[in-house]
Amino acid sequence: MKKERIILTVACMAIFFEALDVSVLNMAIPQMESFFHFGAAAIQWVQTVYVLFYAGLVLLGGRLADTIGRKKVFVTGACCFVLASLAAGFSMNFTWLLVCRALQGAGVALAIPAAMAIITNTFKEPVARNRAFGIFGATAGIGFATGLAIGGLISNYLGWQWVFFINVPVIGLAVILAIVYIPADEKAVVKPAHNLLSALLITGLMMLAAWLIHDLGNIAHHYTKYGLWLLLFLAAGIFFIRRERVHPSPLVDFELFRLHGVITGNIGAVMLGSIFLSYIFMLTIYLQQDLHFTSSQAGLLLFPFSILSGVVSKFILPHLFGKLGVVKTGMLGNAFMGCGILFFIASYFTDYTLLFIFCAVACINSFGMAITFPCVTILAVQSVPEPQQGLASGINGTANALGSGLGLSLTGLIMQLAATKGWSSYGAGLTMLAIIALAAIIQLLVFYRRSQSTIGVVTVHPQ
């Protein structure tokens, strides 16, 4: 049991700092703009490059975990992330920083699906496995919330470089623990697939999808060029699917998509990603531009709620799993997300601004994300055969990454359109997020009614 806990801790360390690394950077962007003498649009590429490489490689990373070994892929990805973080902190020019961010994205794309496959292989019994995934998923939510809380403090008092340096000692320790405690890979988890063209195709397709989503807000400026890239994406996607269906060693087993849990979990991941990152984007702007908070003040405001999310994950989430099951708990989590969005809207249109902002952050950061993320993760992977757990984890990571990008792009587009019509840009963007939260509840309800006695209603009892 002690060894299992250490392995779970290693996996949680990886997902915590992956999530923290995305959010902590948002609060350091003003300092980076001053250091590199670039505008906000250029600095945003620090995030965009990371997302492109993560989304482009995470599915391949999951497949590699299945074929060449979970431990090898995890250690390789974690080492890549540590070295890239160290190099990023020492960046003296913008191009070098972008290269480091690309390597960080690639490292995470290898490490995270491998970590999820390691959890599946370590916890064989369904109740223990779901509990482990609950902790793993909740840790991601805590990491993201913590990054928002400490990002401004770190960049203001230590310098923006330390948003990268903080990764080095902890993930370095995770690598050492992984080498010592994670069992050696079996000689052949599954037969390696000699399918280089499919590997290149899926990487290119995922990167192109991430770019198309990222650039959606600028479609009016070059719609012809955008349309041509979209046609290329569709043609390449059709070619990839047809090739995989007849190839003797397919990279992606499309039979996975016949499992209702996989479909529901990944749709949920897309929706959750689109809600949460868009909400964070609007909250950051609202606090710093409309309410005139400094990044440090914004961090201090958010910090107690990241602690509360840890309490929710540790004490409340296992109880909810035991009482409600995975799907109903997911519905409750999405209800918190929706309520948080409504509180955010109320803060903008009423005089009780700070009160409703506190309520919004509590609902979304502390309860919604901490509850919903583990649920959609469990649904996406728990019914998948063990030899394909890495692939399923990679698909789930891709869904979350593409959902985050899609939400940001659509939110930005809707806010722009609302501004041209003289409407409230915040109101329009937040209304869209509230609708997505409602749709997320409905799709879980449909799944629950279709399969009450199958994977969606596996309960997890506190130990």
HELIX and SHEET records of a PDB file:
HELIX    1   1 LYS A    2  PHE A   36  1                                  35    
HELIX    2   2 ALA A   40  ILE A   43  1                                   4    
HELIX    3   3 TRP A   45  THR A   67  1                                  23    
HELIX    4   4 ARG A   70  GLY A   89  1                                  20    
HELIX    5   5 PHE A   94  THR A  122  1                                  29    
HELIX    6   6 PRO A  126  TYR A  157  1                                  32    
HELIX    7   7 TRP A  162  PHE A  165  1                                   4    
HELIX    8   8 ASN A  167  TYR A  181  1                                  15    
HELIX    9   9 LEU A  196  HIS A  214  1                                  19    
HELIX   10  10 ASP A  215  HIS A  221  5                                   7    
HELIX   11  11 TYR A  223  VAL A  246  1                                  24    
HELIX   12  12 PHE A  254  ARG A  258  5                                   5    
HELIX   13  13 HIS A  260  ILE A  285  1                                  26    
HELIX   14  14 TYR A  286  ASP A  290  3                                   5    
HELIX   15  15 SER A  295  VAL A  311  1                                  17    
HELIX   16  16 VAL A  312  ILE A  316  3                                   5    
HELIX   17  17 LEU A  317  PHE A  349  1                                  33    
HELIX   18  18 THR A  353  VAL A  361  1                                   9    
HELIX   19  19 ALA A  362  GLY A  368  3                                   7    
HELIX   20  20 MET A  369  VAL A  381  1                                  13    
HELIX   21  21 GLU A  386  GLN A  388  5                                   3    
HELIX   22  22 GLN A  389  LYS A  421  1                                  33    
HELIX   23  23 SER A  425  ARG A  450  1                                  26    
HELIX   24  24 ILE A  455  VAL A  457  5                                   3    
END                                                                             
